[in-house]
Amino acid sequence: MSIKDCAFRLLRNGRTLLRHFWSNPASKDVVDVVDGRIVSSASTASTASTVRIVHEHARRLFLDNVLKRVSNSTAAELRRRTAKRLLFGNAAPFLAFVGVNLASGTSIITEEDELEAACWGIRETVSAMDWTFIKKESDIQNIWERLDEPFSLENFEFGKAIAKGCNGVVYTAKLKEESSSFEDLKQENDTSNFPLAIKMMFNYDAESNSMSILRAMHRETVPAMTYSSKEEIMSWEGGLRQRCRTLPPHPNIVRVYNAFTDSVQALPGSLSLYPDALPARLNPNGFGRNMSLFLVMKRYDTSLKDYLEKSSPNPKVAILLLTQLLEAVTHMVLNGVAHRDLKADNILLDLDESDEMCPNLSVTDFGCCLADRVQGLSLHYTSHDTDKGGNAALMAPEVACAEPGPFNYINYSKADVWAVGTLSYQLFGMDNPFHRIGNQTGTTAKNGKGATFLLSSSYSECDLPPLPGDVPPIIVKLVQEMLARSPSKRISAELAATVCQLYLWAPSSWIQGESTKIPSSSEILQWLLCLTTKVLCEGRRMMSAKFMPDDVNPSHHLALDTNVVHASPEYNLVESFLRRIKLSVVRDALQWMTEA
């Protein structure tokens, strides 16, 4: 609301209130007292009547100014029900949203700031809902019920090792109370029998106590939802955790249910898989410490690397995976976290029984992340010994080319989106153009097979290989801008994710129309309200739904199959979009798509 409108409403309502006081005999006593002139003494009954009149008049002014936007046939009922909840302490967000949602016509709201306020209402309404992916996972309820006492390895039954890296190993696991029979323990490939995964970090340097381990490995705990209630950990949370950022739950971020420290034990296959990481009490030739950090996580079906080696997703699924990845990066950037090690190995997938359905994608392995509350997304780069992150092959140009100095900083705000641009080639069935073998120098390099690969420190944008012909032109342009060498010319993660969301769910006339005119703010708001209504009414039931307005062209190649029962990836995408939505970002994305 502009200053002019505020002044006009204040003048109009104040004049009406004064006129009412002057015309009401019971209120003249109050006006004369305010002016300092005692004309007559008011009785107790007269004073109470005046208070009631002032209250009713102020209430009527409030309702007239706030609820008069609703002008359709249900206006009276909406005013009555909304006023009851707003004024009597039972302000249900859903009913308040319905009052806005049923407002129709281009004259709902005319000012840009009021439109942004409506988007704020959408964000608050959707954020008030619990994430569906948490509700669906029964194993997390079992974990939270056990948080009264610290976790230890004795609480879990371990299956086989499913992944091993330089810094840790991952085992399938479940709570011991979940074990039903010996035969169930043999079915290690059954996710229902081992719904959890426990990651043990290799500890070579940190002392064998909780505080030292947490200080050394605190980055791994950035996405952790809870911590065991040991006194040392609680003390650490009050100190170091105030400096280190945490990531709120998100469907595209790995679910780390709990983090705890414990003594390293001889787990299945430990002597053959990682003998050097074991302590001397388990392996005389081992170099590991006696204690380490353990992360209790959701078990996923596979990694993106393994998934792409076995199957080739169609363009629809590839775009949905790309959108999920961009939403994960957007969530990290908005919370002041830079992953700095995005690669296909660090992206996990939950597969669906149907090959046509898109897997659920989650980013994992935050051991190289930057999550500092003081420095934010900038790193003071004083020497070559400063850790710039992992995976040098997919390191953004501004990071790879950074030179140390006493006043030099590296800005990571757009480094992860550059890595996503490189991974887009893999999603669309091509080799990553920046994967290479060895430490060759120059603009390009060759691996052992003779294929040429680009170097992030010296490549030219014209050297980027073209994407396949079945990739939509808007997505091609988006990948090109994500791989821009200059951060100032590179598209941000939030804008890139919004472009993908619009391409997936917006009316086809906005995307495929020949007109270059951007939809009006009211049209954008009505579309957002339509998406919010679908999320509120249909999302929790996880039924098949198109998450699109009725005017979307049914022949649009990204329309979802209404015969599919399970549509959680699409639902989570729309909910992620609405939780962060801003009208200005949507308009910028539409403007970008118009110019693409």
MOCOR-V992553 format. One record per helix or strand of 2 or more residues. SS is the DSSP state (H for helix, E for strand). FROM is the first residue (numbers start at 0). TO is the last residue. If there is no record, write none. Layout:
ss from to
SS FROM TO
SS FROM TO
This chain:
ss from to
H 2 22
H 24 33
H 43 66
H 74 86
H 92 100
H 111 126
H 131 135
H 137 143
H 152 154
E 155 163
E 167 174
H 175 177
H 181 185
E 195 200
H 209 215
H 217 220
E 223 226
H 230 241
E 255 262
H 269 272
H 274 276
E 290 297
E 301 302
H 303 309
H 314 333
H 343 345
E 346 349
E 359 362
E 377 379
H 391 393
H 396 399
E 408 410
H 414 426
E 443 445
E 451 453
H 460 462
H 472 481
H 492 504
H 507 511
H 520 538
H 567 578
H 582 594
